[in-house]
Amino acid sequence: MNKAEVILKVSDKSGVNENDCRKVLNAFEVVLSERLSDCISGAFYKTYSMTSFIKSKKDNK
């Protein structure tokens, strides 16, 4: 199902016009994208920190 089909289905199920559904789904896409980006960045930082810590412990032995 592509984005246009989702918009049509949501519009049909909710009774909200297609234009308003498109605006809401576009905003949701932006919010979700930003949040996922933050999560991925956070996970990368934690992984990098952990590997750096392990490497420093290994080098000190």
ABEGO torsion letter per residue (X at the ends): XBAAAAAAAAAAAAGBBAAAAAAAAAAAAAAAAAAAAAAAAAAAAAAAAAAAAAAAAAAAX
